[in-house]
Amino acid sequence: MPVSKAQALVPGLRVAPADPAEDAASLERLALWVLQRFSPIVAVDPPDGIVIDSTGADHLHGGEAAMLEALTGRLAMSGVTARAAIADSWGAAHALARHRAAPVFLCEPGTGESLLPPLPLAALRLPPATVAGLRTLGFVRIGDLLGQPRAPLARRFGPELCRRLDQALGQASEPIEPLRPNGLIEVRRSFAEPIAAAETIARYIGKLAVQLCAALEERELGARRLDLLCWRVDSNIQTVRVGLAQPQRDPKRLTRLLCDKIETISPGFGIEILSLTATIAEPLAARQAASRLIEEPAADLSGLIDVLANRVGVRAVYRLAPVPSDVPERSVARIAPLAEPVGAGWPDHWPRPARLLPRPEPIETMALLPDHPPVWIAWRGIRRRVRRADGPERVFGEWWKRDAELIAVRDYFRIEDDGGERFWIFRAGDGENLGTGSHRWFLHGVFG
């Protein structure tokens, strides 16, 4: 469309000259950001895509679905609108991300062949001339090509058409060349004869860890994230990613963390190249060890945290910190296990339950309004008679955050049933004015 016509249709339209070189550099910077935070194998997929091999890294983010949500969510917070898809092959993921995802799409293993036929021919990453020629012959979607003889298509359009079709269906391999920017600290070892035994892999991991730590020490850096890439003889890449709670360059600790993941490596017919990379490195200056003659050194929990985080995922290991808020569900936040103190304290004027439910659950009650506790409650299908109660503790809404909380209140009670179990319940509202809440009852916590 001519610029003059576009400006006539959209008043105030901003027009900027195209800069393909800067666009490519920006895409590479974005790919590097993904490399550092989500997966060891990332490559640029011009002009507007990034291809990620999430094998061996998705469990660190809570699974493939959670990883997709986290990736698109963090991009959206940075002002980047993205669509993402996970599939068995690069070609299928490329097609589904651009023509099916809204904004994410998770393809179940083995179902890519049934999802591709309805998609347009442009999803196969074919040149525009090839797509135009196929449309002239009456081919509109990928499914129109699946039942056609390959030889006539190859003679007319060349081998690229059949190759792209096989790659999308997962019938032809398409290796990903990992992005490795300048300045990334990496050591590798090539083997004249492929290796496959776990003991041999562990021995060479230890040697690579020593070399990597020496390179880190030269730059006064410590590793926060390590990627071990194993190139097999069949061009398949096996990956292992481990994270650390604090910058480290202790070869023994790094070797132990990596060797714990050897069972996840499938060597196939053998591994011909091992590569160890410090994907994220932070400053770590040498310091003198504390003397036991003067004071007892503080306990170092970073080793335990590293082991747990790499087994169950980074998001599953955290520490709870208080937040200055009277609303119970807003008074707790998750922080990193070794994060600095937040400078706030827990409220001590009223007892708080040991277990706070993710969200308040409605209960059935009978109580005298406005200030009396319930006589009985029914929660999750079980009716409990209230033997003792304490309260109410009135919690006001945070009016400075939302207008809807200007006059909203909650009245909390601690109750104990006949079996000795204690619960934390509240009534939404003051019991008199409907504007303060619905006057429904909820159970919010359980005391230990």
N, C-alpha and C positions, 0 to 999 in steps of 0.2 A: 504494500500500500504506500503511495507517495506520502511524504511527511505533511505536505500541505493539506491533503485530504484528511489525514488523521487529526491534525490540529483543528480542522473545521468540525469534525465529529465530536471531539473531546476538548472543550475549552480549557485552557490552562495546562495542556499536556506538556510534560517535561520531555525534552528530546536531548539525548546524549550520544556522542559518537561511539560506535562499537570499538571495543579494544579486546580482540580475541586472545592476545598474549596475556593481558592482565586477568582475563576470565580464567584462562588455564592455570595461571599461578594461584589464583584464589581457590580454585577447585583442588589444587594440590595441597594448599594449606589446610583446607577442610578435611581432606583425606588423612593428613598427618594428625589432626586432632582426633579423628576416629581411630587411627592406629594406636594412639597413646591411651585411649580410654575404653575401647570396646573389643578389638580383635588384633591378633598378631599379623594377619594377612589382609592387607588393604591395598587396593590399586585404584587409579583414576580410570573412569569409564567416560571419556569425552562424548559429547560436550557438556553434559549436565549431570553426570552420574558418578557414583562411587560403588565399586564392587567389594564385598566383604566376605571372607571365608570365616564363618563363626564357629567352625568345628573346634571343640576343645576350649572355647572361651565363653559360650553362652551360659554355662552353669554358674559362672561368677556373677551374672546379672539376674539370676532367678529364672533362667529358661529363655527360650527363643522369643516367646510372646512378650515377656517383661523387657527383654533387651530391645526389641523393636519399639515398644512404648517409650522406654527411656531415651533411645536415640532420637526419635522424632520429637519427643517433648523437649529435650535440651536444645535441639536445633530451633524449635519454635520459640523458645525463650530467648534465643540469640537473634531472632528476626528472620530465620531461614525457614521457608515453607518446604517441606519434604514429604515424599511418599516412599514407602519402603515395603519390600516383600522378601520372604525367605522361601526358597525352593531348592530342589535337588541339584540344579545346574545353574550356571551363570546365565545362560540364555533364557531359561524359564523365569528366573528372578528378575532379569532385565525387562522382560515382557510384562510380567504381572505387576511390577512396581509402576510402570507407566500407563498401563491400560486396565488394571483391576483394583489396585490398592486405593483405599479411601479412609484414612491416609496410609493404613498398614494392611498387609495381607500375609497370612501364614499358611503356606501350602503344606498339607500333610505329606509325609514321605510316600513316594510312589503314585501320587495323584496328579503330577504335573502334566502328563500326557492327556488327561481328560479335561484340563483347564485351558490348554492352549488353543484348541480348534476354533472357539468363537472369537479369538482376538484378531485384529487386522494384520495384514502382511507387514506393515511397518514395524511391528513388534519383533520381527526376526533380525533386526539390525542390517537390513539390506540397503544397497545404494538406491537413491530415489529413482534412477533410470530403470533399475530392475523391478521396483514396485510398480512403476508406471507401465512397463511392458507386461507384467502379469495381469494388471487390471484390464489392459486391452484384450487379453485372451479370456477374460471373464473370471479370473481368480480374485476374490475379495478378501477372504479370511484364510487363516492358517489351515483350517480344516479342509479347505478346497484342494490343498496340495498333498494331503496325507495319502490319499488313495491313487495318486497319479504315478505313472511310470517315471523313474528317475532319469533314464537315459535321454529322452527328448528334452526334458527340462535342462539337463546339464549341457546338451549341445547348443541350446538356444541362449541360455543365460550364464553358462560357465559353472565351474564347480562350487563357487561361493554359495549359491542358493541351497544346494543339498547339504553342504557343510554346516551352514547356519541352522538348517532344519534339524540336523542330527544333534547339534550342540544344544539346541533348545529342548529336545526330547531326552537328552542325557545319553544318547547313543554314541557320541564322540566326545573325547576329552578336550578340555579347554583350560590349560593351566593358567593360574594367576601369578603374575610376576609381582612379588611384594614391593611396596613402596619403601625405599630406603634413602631418606634425605641426607644431605651432607651434614656432618657433625654428629650423627648417630653412632654411639659406641657399640661396636659389633666385633666379635671374634668368630672365626669359623675354622672347621677342620674337614678336609677332603680325604677320602680313603681310596687307596688303590683297589682294595677288595671290599665289597659292601659288608657291613656289620649288621647283626640281627639279635644277638644274645643280650639279655637285659644287663648282665654283668659288664659286658663290653661297653654298652651304651653308658652305664653309670660311671665307668672309669674315665671315659672321654668327657663326660659332663663335668667331672671334677677338674680335669685339665683345662677345659674351657673357662670354668669359673675362676681359676687362678689367673688366667690371662686377662679375663674381663676385670677382675678386681685390681690388677696391676694398672690397667688402662684408666680405671676410675680414680685410682690414687694419684696418678700423674696430674689429673685435672681437679683434684680435691673434690670429687663428687661421690655420691652414694646412690645405689640403685633403689628405686621405688617400685619398678615393674620390670620383669624379665620375660623375654620371649625366647623359647627354644624351638627352632625350626629344623625338622628332619626331612631332607630330600631323599625320597626313595628312588630306586632304579626305574620305577615305572612313571616318574615325573609327579607322583603324588606327594604332597607336603603334609606331614604330621606336625601338629603344633602343641606346645605346652606353654601356658601363661601362668605366672605366679606373681603375686603382689606382696609388698612388704609394708608394715605399718610405719616404719621409719627408714630413712636412708641407711643402707648397709653396703659394706664391701668386704664382708667376712666370707672367704671362700667356702669354709665348712658349712656355714648356715645356708648359703645359696645352693650349694650342692645338695644338702639334705632336702630342701624344699623341692628342688627339681627332680631328685630321684624318687620322691614320694609319688610323682606323676608318671613314672616310667610305665606302669601297667596300662595307662591310657594310650600308649604309643603302639601302633600296629606297624611293625617293620616290613611286612610283606615279604618280598624277595630280597630285601636288604636295604640298608641306608648308606648312601654314598657321600652325603654332606651333612654335617652338623653345624648349626649356626646359633650362637647365643648373643642376644641383643639386650642392652639396657634401654628399653623404650622410654622410660621416664627416669631421669636422674636429677638429683637435687644436691646442693652444696653440702659437703660433709668434711669439715676440717678435722685434722688429727688432734686428739686431746689426750692428756695424761690420765691414766687410770687412777681412781681414788685409792688412797692408802687405808688399809684396815687399822693401822695404828692410830689414825686420827678419828675416823668415823666409819660406821658400817655403811657400805655402799647400798644405794636404793635398789630394790628388786626390779629386774628388767623383765617386763611382761611381753615385750615385743615379739620374742620368739614364739611364745604360746599363741599370741594373736595371729601371727603369720600362718602357723599351722592350721588353726581353726578357720581362718578366712579363706584359705586355699582349698579347704575340704568342703565347706558348706556354703561358700560364697561371701563376698565382701559385705553385702547388704545384711547378712544374717548375724554379723558380729558388730555390736555397737554398745554405746553407753548411754544411759538415760540422764538427762540434765534438766534441772528446773528452769521454767520460764516464768517471768513475773506476770501471772494472770490468775484471776480467781476462778475462771471457768475451768473445770477439771480437765476436760479433754484438750485444752490449750496450754495447760501448765507443765507439760512434759514434752521434751524434744529428744530426738535421737542425734547423737554426735559420734564422731570417730572414737574408737576405744582409747586412744592416747591423746585426745584433744586437750587443750588447756582448759582449766576451770572457767566456767562462764560468769562467775562472780555473783550468782544468785543463790538463794537458799530455799529449802522446802518450807511450806507453811506448817507451823506447829501449834496453832491455836485450836485446831480441830483435827482429830485423827483422820487419816486417809486409808482407804482399803489397799491391801497388798496387790490385788488384781483389779485393774480397771478395764472394763469391757471395751472393745474397739468402738462401739457406739451404744448409747443407751437402748435397752430393750423394753418394749411396753409390757406392763403387767396389769392384771386385774386386782382391784383392791376394794375394801370398804372402810371408809374413814369419815370421821366427823370433821367438817370444815370449820374454820380455816386452819387451825394450828395443831390438830391432833394427828398422831400417826395412825396408820391403818391397823385394823383389827386382824386382818388376814391378807395375804397376797397369793396370787396364782402366777407362777413363772415357769415357762416351758412345760406346761401341762400338769404341774405339781402344785397343789394347794398347801400353803404353810400358814399355821396360826402364829401370830406375833405374840411372843411372850414378854419381851422387853423392848424398849425403844428409847432413843435419845435424840433430841432435836426440837424444833427445826433449826438448821443452819441456812440462812438466806444468802444466796449468791445472786448478784445483780449482773445484768448483761453489760457487755462492753459497748456502751453507746457511742464511743468515739470511733468505732470501726464500722458499725452499720446502724442506720436509722431504725431498723426493725427491733433493735435491742435497747431502745431508749428507756422503756418502762418494763422490759422483760425481766422476770425474776424466776428463781428456782428455790424451793424449800427442800433441803436434804435432811434425811433421817437415817440414823443407824438403828437397825432392828435385829432381833435375835429370835429364831423360831424355837419350837419345842425340842428339836434335835441339837440345839446349840450352835447351829450355823448362823453366821452374821452377814448381813447384806447392807449395801448402801443404796438407798432409793431416794427418789425426789419427785415432787409434784411440780409440773410446769405451770407457774402462776402463783399468785398469792392467796388463792382460794376465794377471792371476792370479785376482783375486777377481771373480766375476760380479756381485756387488753394486755394484761401482763403475761398471758399464756393460755394454753388450751385446758389447763386443770387436769390433764391426764397424768398418770403415774408411770414412772419408768424405774428400772433397776440398772444402776450404773457401775457397781463394783461389788466385789466379794472380799470380806476380811479373812485373813489366814487363821 
